[in-house]
Amino acid sequence: MSETTALGLSARTGSVMVAFTVIFTAVMAFTYGATKTQIEASATEEKMKLISEVLPATAYDNVLLDDVITVGPTRELGLDDGGHIYRARKAGQPAALLLEATAPDGYSGRIELIVAVRADGGVSGVRAVTHRETPGLGDYIDPKKDKNKKSPWITQFAELKAADLPRCKLTKDGGQIAYHTGATISARAVTQAVARAAGYAAANHDRLFAAPSGDKL
């Protein structure tokens, strides 16, 4: 093969590769654009579904997911890398704070939570967002896995008023939160995390509601 032929073949091969790259990039961009809106809508739906489990829709009238602030590493919330706090308002007045929080000391590791604390300091609800607790033992912190479907363990927190927070402990620790015998570590970790989050919300209530949406504290 002559040098001229080889150069021509190399040039054609390069052109084909460039054309392939351009077409592939265009297809990927189109696919991303077509699915991005759907993905975002699905994520928003999942967030709102979780929020509805800890705070009734009748408790607020603002666009909750838009009324959000970011916090940096926060020991009281167990957040090593920071997280988000959503503000619920009714007729312009503070209604509740929804805090991302973490129980760092679960039996099988960290337990990610969302804790809703009403403006009066009481707890509206709590859910475990992610966890790796032992199936059939400590995973009853998740209502989807709790065998008691009528009254899942984690719904106890929705009964806590501000005056009850000092007793936000397991009954074996002198508090009012029941637990499953032989499976206390997960329950204790969540209970302590809820108490810390509620205390943080109460101590920082005015500052958290006053911060402009989108701010990082």
N, C-alpha and C positions, 0 to 999 in steps of 0.2 A: 504494500500500500504506500502510495507516494505521500510526501509530507503535506502537499496541498489537499489531497483527499482526506487525510487524517484530520487536518485542521477544520475542513468543512464538516466532517462527521461530528467532531467535538462541538462545533458551533451549533449544529442542529440539535444535538443532545442537550446542550445548555439551554437552548430556546424552549425545548419541550419541557425541561425541568422548571424553567421560569414560568411558563404558561400553566403548568400543573399547580405550582405554588400559588399563583394568582387565583386560579379557579377554586382551589381548596380553601384558601383564605376567604374568598367571597362566599362560598357555601357555608363555612363556619360562622361568618358574620351574620348571614341571613338567618341561620338556624338559631343563633344566640338572640338576635333581635326578635324572632318570632316566639321564642319560648320565655324570654326574660319577663315579660308582663305576666304571663301565666305563673311562673315560678314565684314572683313577688306577691301575686294575689294569693297563692296557696300558702306562702309563709305568713302573710297577714291574717289569713283565715285561721291558721293554727294558733297564732299568738292570741287572737281574740277569743278563740275557743277556750284556751287555757285561762285567760283573764276572767272569762265568764264563770269559771269554776270557783274563783276566789273573791269575785266582786260582782254583785248583781248589776245588770245593765241599767236598772232604775236608779242606781246610786250616783250616777254622773250623767252629764249631758255634753261634755267636751269630746273632741277627737283625741282619745286617750293615747294612741300610738304617736301622735304628733306632739304631745305635751310631755316631753321626755328630757331628762338631763343625764349626763354621764358623770360618774364618780371614779376617781382614781383608786389605787389600792386602799381598801378600807377594812381594817381589822374587825370592826364590829359586825360587818356583813360577811366576813370570811372571804373577801375578794382580794386575791393576790394581784390580779391584773386589772382590777376595776370592773365596773358593770354599769347597768342602767337603772334608773328610777323613773317610773311613770307617775304622773300626777293626775288624779281624778278630781274633777270639779263639778259642782252643781250650782247653776245660776251664778257662775263666777266665783263661788266660794269653795275653799278646800273641802274635799269629800274623803279622799283616801290617797295613800301612797302605796304603790306596788313596787316592791324592792326585789331585785335579784340578790340572792344570798347563797352562801355555801356553808354546809356543815362539813368541816374538814376531817372529822373523826368518825366517819361511818365505819362499820365493821369491815367493809371491802373497799374503803376509800372515800373520796369526796362525794357528797350528795348535793346536787344543785337544786335550789329551791326558788319559788316565787312566793313572797309573803305580802299580803295585802293588809295594811294597817289603816283603820279609819281615822278621820280627823279627831275623833274623841279619844283616840289612843287604844281603842279595842282592836282585836284582830278580826278581820272579815273572813279570811281564809288562807290556807297554805296548800301548796302542791309541790311534790317532788318532780322536778323537770327531768333530771337524769340521775341515775344511780347504778351501782353494781352490787347491791346487797344480795345476800344468799337467797336463791329461790326457795320459797316455802318456809323461810325463817324470817329474816330481816326485811324482806321485800314487801311486807304488809304496810310499809310507809307509803306505798304507791296504791291509790284506790283501785287502779285497774287490776292489781294483783292481790288485793286484800280479799280474803274469802268472805268477809262480812260485807256483803254488797248493800245491805240495808243501812248500816251505819259504819262506814269505813273508819279506821283508826284516826286518820289525819283530819277528819271533820271535827274532832274535839276542839281544835284551835279556834274554830269559828265561834265558839261559845265564850271565848276569853274577853272580858271587859278590861278596861285600863286598870281597874282596882285589883284584877286577878293576876296581873303579870308577875308580881313577886312569887306567885305559886305556879308559874309556868315551868313546872318540873314534873318528872315522873312521880307517881304516888309513892314509890319506894324511896324516893329522895325527899319526901315531905311535900310534894306538890299535888296537883289535881289531874295530871295527865295519865290515864291508864296505859298499860302496856301488855304485851304478850309475854307470859312467863317463859323464861329461857331465851328470850330474844330482846334484850334490853339495849344493847349497844346502839343499834340503828335508831331506835326510838329516842334514846337519850340524846344522841347527836342532833337529831332534827329538833327536838324540844328545846335544847340549849340554843340552837341557831335561831329559832323563832323568837325566843326571849331576847336575844341580843339584837335582832333586827327590829323588834318592836321598841326596844329601849332606844336604839339609834334614831328611829323615826320620831319618837317623842322628843328627844333631846335636840333634834335638828329640824323640827317641823317647819318653823317660820322660814328658815334659811332655804330649805329645799323647795318650798312653794314659791318663794320670792325670786329664785334664780330664773333668768330668761331661758325659754325652751331652746335646747341645743347646746347649752353651756356645759362646760366640764368643770366640776368642782374639785 
